[in-house]
């Protein structure tokens, strides 16, 4: 009897050790992949910045590879403007949708709305681009004609990206709201608060860490989106004077020209990837600091 009891314990302990090693290898592989990407970007991008001039590269307003002029300020501002516009449109709608699904949606409607929101995350970006070209651009064109625009503009790209980041924000925020203990909600009701006030004044602040995570993931999706932006943003490497003018983002700049670039031109595009990588890194660091601060205050 002692041998039969000991054997399962030994096999269970051995399985735990094996799985521990498997998980460690997977984690190391993920870290190695990130390190290799960083090495490639910085090894190829930093020398180009040094040759062009860091300030000249980051603050230059002209991008003319044929004349060896590489200034990516219009692309940096284009990425910031389009992402900011997407957040203005997508974040309020996404948060309100998540609150509705988590606390207000009837069970019958939830069975249809939730899969529809999840389906949005699986739609290819090129399909979103076609939607923007066929629906959004004609809608914006009458307004853009007053500013000599064609509808392929920063506003159109912002609206489309605002739609594209919705599933990310909705799903993460809904999960965060559902993770808040029911005792918070019940205690608020016991103190005399209404259902709506309990949700927005108690549950929403309690889930702020998860909500911020959803917003940050939405920003990452908006900044990194390429195909849909190429199709509707106008792709003009200049600083826009209004929301009805075309813009070119950093990702679009890389994809459009990498196919035929060579020499310093190719290295400048990789350096643009370095700037984009650092931009995303700064966003993640800011989120970590905000999360740490909110947990400290909580």
Beta strands, then each sheet from edge to edge (+ up, - down):
strand 1: 63-64
strand 2: 69-70
sheet 1: 1+ 2-
end
